[in-house]
Amino acid sequence: MKPFATYIFVAVLVVVAVLIVQRYLFQEKLSDHVAVNDGIVLTKEFSVKSTTPNQNSMAKGTIYVWGDKGMAQRIQIVASYEIDPEDFGGLTIYIPKKWYISNILSSTPEDQKTSLQPYASEGDKNLGDEWRNEVVVGVNPLGKPSGGGTGTILIDLVSDRKAILPSETFNIMVTVGSDTQNGVRSVGVGFIKIPISVNAKS
């Protein structure tokens, strides 16, 4: 075989080999071999309804916790909700001290002007000793109903690792609904506290 022909033959073999390897690697990248709940050390489900008669406001969801050596490091709250058309209390999710909101996703479009657009308060603003932030959907303490609706919200939290202690327990609170008694308006009449604690053996 002539040198030029040999060169072409070898070059073709190299190209074919590279294509085969690339195809194999590409298929590997598109494979479905993904670890489920990778790094998650705790999950908590919750469900809460308004206690006001004939008011169909509710929320349910799951809290995912990532952590290491008994310390919670990252949390994701996923919640679906339904807010009654006459409800001015909507949905509120209370974020504990030592935790910071890193991201919020909502099924309500950003350009849709509605009271169902989530709103996060500034940290440490008159929420008592336990809470640092609150994320609200459809809340109006002045008593004007939001008009109701359904949706989904996802909240990502990161911890202050310098402040959290191993196996420390803290709460996330979810409230829904509203009521008016003797002219006094109340929001968050239905509520649930979800305790979060990562075992030191995790």
Buried (B, 14 or more C-beta within 10 A) or exposed (E): EEEEEEEEEEEEEEEEEEEEEEEEEEEEEEEEEEEEEEEBBBEBEBEBBBEBEEBBBBBBBEBBBBBEEBBBBBBBBBBBBBBBEBBBBBBBBBBBBBBEBEEBEBBBEEEEEEBBBBEBBEBEEEBEEEBBBBBBBBBBEEEEBBBBBEBEBBBBBBBEEEEBEBBBEBBBBBBBBBBEEEEEBBBBBBBBEBEBBBEEEB
